[in-house]
Amino acid sequence: MLGRLEVICGCMFSGKTEELLRRVERARIAKKKVLVLKPALDTRYALEEVVTHYGRSLPCRRLPREVNRSFLADHLGEELASAEVVAFDEAHFFGPQFPALCEQLVGEGKRVIVAGLDLNWRGEPFGPMPELLALADEVVKLQAVCVVCGKPATRSQRLLGGEPAREGPEIMVGGLESYQARCRDCFVPPSGGLPFGKEA
């Protein structure tokens, strides 16, 4: 079997996990052995499940941020060896060596499916996602609906007290209570600055 890397990206509430689970379900219907994984940092809905914002879920295994191939071999053993499809949710939370891990798995003939935010709440490329997008055999970029104007949304607006956040750490796990999907025009960049890549 030829390995391949499929990357599903987009902003919050764009359906990334839904698409990941859809692909996993189709692989299972095709009688493929599937392993579903997510970072331990993602504790929003369930510890041992990948869960969409709308309640769909599948059992999964949790991984540390700095996961590598030897960790997978030590902790997942035969489960990983027999998997034909390996699916990672919330990939933006993994560390800088994650793309190399995905490439190793692809090199072993596995179909690797990755879902994650392409941009952080500041509108900047997020974690390992830029490298994954460059390496991918297939990229799917999903859009949500802007909660302000209803246009297609590509940005994740972090909220503090119901207002756009101006500062804070890059990673803050949350859902509807902490984030909104917004289009480029309605997105308010932090600290009053311009969105990533724009000049005054």
ABEGO torsion letter per residue (X at the ends): XBBBBBBBBEBBGAGAAAAAAAAAAAAAAAGBBBBBBBBAABAAABAABBBBAAGBBBBBBBBBAABBAAAAAAAAEAAAAABABBBBBGAAABBAAAAAAAAAAAAAGBBBBBBBBABBAAGBBBEAAAAAAAABABBBBBBBBBAAAGBBBABBBBBBGGBBBABEBABBBBBAAABBBBBAAABBBBGGBBBBGBBX
